Amino acid sequence: METSLPNLLGHLGYILIAIGMLLLVHQKALGWLLRLAGEVLWAVIGFMMGMSSLWFWAICFVCLDAYGYISWRKKQQSTTKPV
């Protein structure tokens, strides 16, 4: 098994993304943070390896996660407002 830094970071990134997805299934806000951290790790790996496809798509997914979190929070806040 390859034990280079990018490889170790890649495993950590995917673990964070997977746990984040599981938390989102259970509607836990921490899921967004873990997914964001995992995607940031993939962007770092892409920069380290000089692979634009890795860092570009990682940044795209960071933006999608940020949008998802903001939309999720707005929906949460609108359902908890007193009438």
N, C-alpha and C positions, 0 to 999 in steps of 0.2 A: 504494500500500500504506500502510495506517495504521501510523504509527510511535509511537503513544502508549505510555507506560510499561506500562499493563495489557496491551496487545497484545504488546509485546516479552516481557514476563514470561510471557504465555500460551504463546508459541512456545517459550521456554526450558523452561517446565514440561512441555510435551508432549514435547520432545526428551529431557528427563531420564526421563520415564515410559517412553518408547519404548526408550531404551537400557537402562533398568532391566529391562524385560520381556525384551529380548534376552539380557541377562546371566543372568536367572533361567532361561531356557530351557537355558542352559549350566551351570546349578547354581552360579552365582557369587553369593556373599553380597552383594557390592557392589550387585547389582541391587535389593535391598530398600532400601538407602540412597538410591539414585537415584530410585526410585519415591516414596519418602517425601518427598524434597526437591521433586519435581515436584508432588506433591499439596499440600504446604505452600505452594508458590508459587500454586497455584490458590485456596487458601483466602485468601491475601493479596489476590489479584485480586478475589475476591468481596467482601471487606471494603472494598477501595478503591472498588469500583463500587456498593456498597450492595445487592448481589445475594445474598440469603440462599440461593438455590438453588445458587450456586457454592460459597460457603464451607461450607454445610451438608454437601453431598455430598463436598467435598474432605476435610472432617474425618472423614466416614464411611469414605472410602477410606484415610485415614491409619490409622484404627483397624483396618481390615481388613488393611492391609499390616503393621502391628505384630503382629497376631495371626498372620498368615502367617509372618512372620519367626520369632516365638517358637516356633511349631509346627515350622517347618523346622529350627531349631536343636536342639530336643528330639529330633527324628527323627535328625538328624546325630549328636548325642551318643550316642544309644542304639545306633546302628549301629557306633560306633567304640570302644565299651567292650570291654576285654579280657575274655575268658571264663575 
